[in-house]
Amino acid sequence: MASIESTSPATIAPLPPRSLAARLGMTSVPRDELRRRYTQSGSQFVKIMGADVHYLDEGSGDTIVMIHGFASSLHTWNRVADELKREHRVIRLDLPPFGVTGPLRSSTGEIDTMNLPTYRRFIDTFMQALGIARATLIGNSLGGLISWDYAVRHRDAVERLVLIDSAGFPMKLPIYIDLFNHALVRLSSPWWLPEVIVKSAVRNVYGDSRKIDAVTMRRYVDFFHAEGARTAIGKMVPTLDFKEVDTEALRTLDVPTLVLWGARDRWIPPAHASEFASRIPGAKSVMYPGLGHIPMEEAPERVMTDLRAFLGTPGADVSMDEDSRRAPA
């Protein structure tokens, strides 16, 4: 299987060494520095709910919107997007409070709390602002929840749906997220959160942590230590109650759906893949042995094989045989 090399620059400026204070999380990375370092040649910004939302709009053809997960950014799609944009219009964005976009703020400058109702307003406004009447949605983790919820609410606006290790069903939060349910962590993290904790979380997200390169690791650390990010995450985490999400609404979907999952996902149980596939009529499911929570970043060539087949992209040469593609965790 051929490897996929990204043509998207991972960084604009050379990465300077971090000071001791920065490594301990005692300082924050300024927003203007993040813009210089992590915007790409095609980066654009659109004002949504008062925030300058970072996004990329590349290629032409049928529209695909890609939505990343918790504490991630549009960069997680780099190598997959580079392939898809050859045949499709591919739009990806930095969800608030993550990536270059950062937190939403009130008129007084206070950081807003992100929850599902807020994300609903946000993604609806984003789609309207870009004039997207109909699209295929591809979402990972939190982005998966936002994607399928959008499909439930806007049935005629979704051409196809791809859920990659998607959130939605009741679950125990990963320890690295659950930390922010503790008041002491919420209060102290904006002033002290060592990068070793962030790095440990990133390694935990991958099925094989040896695949993480230094630039990718630094990007995750920089975004987590970004100005306002830890305060926003501290406000957001206590609202993550998946027991209140109406997953029964999945049974009403009438859209071609592909469910992709890493068998070594330590953040959302791989068993949830079958929960999605059994509820969404006609959904196909693929389990990737050895991969973790973000398979499109860890093994983009494997994910692209299935995306090509599902989207009907030239070069597709596999059949979506659910039973034969399943693998044990």
C-alpha positions in Angstrom: 0.0 0.0 0.0 1.5 3.3 -1.0 2.2 5.9 1.6 0.6 9.3 1.5 2.9 12.3 1.8 1.4 15.6 2.9 1.9 18.7 0.6 0.5 20.9 3.3 3.2 22.7 5.3 3.2 21.5 8.9 4.7 24.8 10.1 5.6 28.2 8.6 8.3 29.3 11.0 11.1 27.1 12.5 10.2 25.8 15.8 12.2 27.5 18.6 13.1 25.6 21.7 10.7 26.1 24.6 11.8 27.7 27.8 11.4 25.9 31.1 8.4 28.1 32.0 6.8 27.2 28.7 7.5 23.5 29.2 5.8 23.7 32.6 2.8 25.4 31.1 3.4 28.5 33.1 3.1 30.7 30.0 0.7 30.6 27.0 1.5 30.7 23.3 0.2 34.0 21.9 -2.5 33.9 19.3 -0.5 35.9 16.7 2.3 33.4 17.1 0.0 30.5 16.4 -1.2 32.3 13.3 2.3 32.7 12.0 3.3 29.2 12.8 0.2 27.1 11.9 -1.7 28.8 9.1 -1.1 27.3 5.7 -0.8 28.8 2.2 -4.6 28.5 1.6 -5.7 29.5 5.1 -8.7 31.8 5.4 -10.7 33.3 8.2 -14.4 33.9 8.6 -16.1 35.8 11.5 -18.4 33.3 13.3 -20.1 34.2 16.6 -17.5 36.9 17.1 -14.4 34.7 16.5 -12.1 34.6 13.5 -12.5 31.0 12.5 -9.5 29.4 10.7 -10.4 27.2 7.8 -9.1 25.8 4.4 -11.3 25.6 1.3 -9.4 23.6 -1.4 -10.2 21.7 -4.6 -13.4 21.5 -6.7 -16.2 19.1 -7.1 -18.7 17.7 -4.6 -18.2 19.4 -1.2 -16.7 17.6 1.7 -16.6 19.2 5.2 -14.1 17.7 7.7 -14.5 18.3 11.4 -11.8 17.4 13.9 -12.0 16.2 17.5 -11.3 17.4 21.0 -8.1 19.4 21.4 -7.2 18.8 17.8 -7.2 21.1 14.7 -7.7 21.0 10.9 -4.1 19.8 10.6 -5.2 16.3 11.7 -6.7 16.0 8.2 -3.6 17.2 6.2 -2.7 14.0 4.4 -6.2 12.8 3.8 -7.3 16.2 2.6 -4.4 16.4 0.2 -5.7 13.3 -1.5 -9.4 14.2 -1.4 -9.0 17.7 -2.8 -7.8 16.1 -6.1 -11.4 15.2 -6.9 -13.5 17.1 -4.4 -14.0 20.5 -2.8 -12.6 20.0 0.7 -13.3 22.3 3.6 -11.8 21.9 7.0 -11.9 24.2 10.0 -10.5 24.7 13.5 -13.4 24.3 15.9 -13.4 26.7 18.9 -11.8 26.7 21.4 -9.0 24.8 19.5 -6.4 25.3 16.9 -5.7 28.7 15.5 -9.4 29.7 16.0 -9.2 29.6 19.8 -12.1 30.3 22.2 -15.4 32.1 21.6 -15.7 35.1 23.8 -18.6 37.2 25.0 -18.9 41.0 24.3 -17.1 41.6 27.6 -14.2 39.3 26.6 -15.1 36.4 28.8 -14.5 33.0 27.4 -17.7 31.2 26.4 -18.5 27.7 27.5 -18.6 25.2 24.6 -21.4 22.6 24.7 -23.5 20.8 22.1 -26.1 23.6 21.7 -23.3 26.1 21.2 -21.6 23.8 18.7 -24.9 23.5 16.9 -25.2 27.2 16.5 -21.6 27.5 15.5 -21.6 24.8 12.7 -24.9 26.0 11.4 -23.6 29.6 11.1 -20.3 28.4 9.6 -22.1 26.4 6.9 -24.4 29.3 6.1 -21.4 31.7 6.0 -19.7 29.6 3.4 -22.8 29.0 1.4 -22.7 25.2 1.8 -26.1 23.9 0.9 -25.2 20.2 0.7 -22.0 18.3 1.6 -20.5 15.1 2.7 -19.5 15.4 6.4 -16.4 13.6 7.8 -16.0 13.9 11.5 -13.6 12.5 14.1 -14.4 12.2 17.8 -16.2 15.4 18.9 -16.3 16.3 15.3 -18.1 13.0 14.6 -20.8 14.0 17.1 -21.2 17.4 15.6 -21.4 15.8 12.1 -24.1 13.2 12.8 -26.0 15.7 14.9 -26.0 18.1 11.9 -27.2 15.2 9.7 -30.1 14.5 12.0 -31.1 18.2 12.1 -30.5 19.0 8.4 -31.4 15.8 6.6 -31.5 17.3 3.1 -28.1 19.0 3.5 -25.9 15.9 4.0 -24.9 13.8 1.0 -22.9 11.2 2.9 -21.6 10.8 6.4 -18.3 9.4 7.6 -17.8 8.9 11.4 -14.3 8.2 12.6 -14.0 7.1 16.2 -17.1 9.3 16.8 -18.4 10.5 20.2 -22.1 10.3 21.1 -22.8 7.3 23.3 -22.4 7.3 27.1 -18.8 6.7 28.1 -16.2 7.3 30.7 -14.1 10.3 29.8 -10.4 9.6 29.0 -8.3 10.4 32.1 -6.6 13.3 30.3 -10.0 15.0 29.7 -11.6 13.9 33.0 -8.8 15.8 34.9 -10.7 19.0 34.0 -13.7 17.8 36.0 -11.6 18.5 39.1 -11.9 22.1 40.3 -8.2 22.3 41.3 -7.1 21.3 37.8 -9.5 23.8 36.2 -8.2 26.6 38.5 -4.5 25.8 38.2 -4.2 24.6 34.6 -4.1 28.1 33.0 -1.0 28.8 35.1 0.6 25.4 35.4 0.2 22.3 33.2 3.4 20.6 32.2 3.8 19.7 28.6 4.7 16.1 29.7 1.0 15.6 30.5 0.0 16.9 27.0 2.6 14.7 25.3 1.4 11.7 27.3 -2.2 12.3 26.2 -1.1 12.6 22.5 0.8 9.3 22.8 -2.3 7.7 24.3 -4.4 8.8 21.3 -2.2 6.9 18.8 -2.3 3.1 18.6 1.4 3.2 18.0 3.0 6.3 19.6 6.2 5.7 17.6 4.4 7.2 14.6 4.2 10.6 16.2 6.8 13.0 14.7 8.3 15.9 16.6 6.4 18.6 14.5 3.1 16.9 15.2 3.8 16.6 18.9 4.9 20.2 19.1 1.7 21.4 17.4 -0.5 19.6 19.9 1.5 21.1 22.8 1.4 24.6 21.3 -2.4 24.5 20.8 -3.1 23.1 24.2 -0.8 25.8 25.8 -2.4 28.4 23.5 -3.7 31.6 25.0 -7.1 31.0 26.5 -7.2 27.3 25.5 -6.9 25.8 29.0 -9.5 28.1 30.5 -11.9 27.2 27.7 -11.3 23.5 28.1 -11.8 23.8 31.8 -15.2 25.4 31.2 -16.1 22.9 28.5 -15.3 19.5 30.0 -17.9 19.6 32.8 -20.6 20.0 30.1 -19.6 16.8 28.3 -22.5 14.6 29.4 -23.1 12.1 26.6 -26.1 10.6 28.5 -28.0 13.6 27.3 -27.3 13.0 23.6 -30.2 11.5 21.7 -28.5 8.6 19.9 -31.9 7.1 19.1 -32.2 9.8 16.5 -29.5 7.9 14.5 -32.2 5.4 13.6 -34.0 8.0 11.6 -31.1 8.9 9.3 -31.4 8.2 5.6 -27.9 9.0 4.4 -25.1 6.7 3.2 -22.9 6.3 6.3 -19.4 4.8 6.8 -18.1 4.2 10.3 -14.3 3.9 10.7 -12.6 2.9 14.0 -9.2 2.2 15.4 -9.2 -1.1 17.3 -6.7 0.4 19.8 -8.8 3.4 20.5 -8.2 4.1 24.2 -10.4 7.3 24.2 -13.8 6.0 22.9 -14.5 2.3 23.1 -14.2 0.4 19.8 -17.5 -1.3 20.7 -19.2 2.0 19.9 -18.5 1.4 16.2 -21.1 -1.4 16.1 -23.5 0.8 18.1 -23.4 3.4 15.4 -23.5 0.9 12.6 -26.5 -0.9 14.1 -28.5 2.3 14.6 -27.8 4.0 11.3 -29.8 2.2 8.6 -27.5 0.7 6.0 -24.3 1.9 7.6 -21.0 0.2 6.8 -18.3 -0.3 9.5 -14.6 -0.9 9.2 -12.3 -1.7 12.2 -8.5 -1.0 11.8 -6.3 -3.3 13.8 -3.4 -1.6 15.6 -4.7 2.0 15.1 -5.9 4.4 17.8 -8.3 7.2 18.1 -7.2 9.2 15.0 -6.6 6.6 12.3 -6.7 9.3 9.5 -3.6 10.9 11.1 -1.9 7.7 12.1 -2.4 5.7 8.9 -4.0 8.0 6.2 -3.3 5.5 3.4 -5.6 2.9 5.1 -8.3 5.4 5.7 -8.1 6.8 2.2 -8.6 3.3 0.7 -12.0 3.1 2.4 -12.9 6.7 1.7 -12.2 6.3 -2.0 -14.5 3.3 -2.1 -17.2 5.0 -0.1 -17.1 8.3 -2.0 -16.7 6.7 -5.4 -13.3 8.5 -5.9 -11.2 7.2 -8.9 -8.7 4.7 -7.7 -11.1 2.8 -5.4 -10.4 -0.9 -5.6 -11.9 -2.4 -2.5 -15.4 -3.7 -1.7 -17.1 -2.5 1.4 -17.6 -5.9 2.9 -18.4 -5.2 6.5 -17.8 -8.7 7.9 -14.5 -9.3 6.1 -13.0 -6.0 7.1 -13.6 -6.4 10.8 -10.7 -7.1 13.1 -10.4 -7.8 16.8 -9.2 -5.1 19.2 
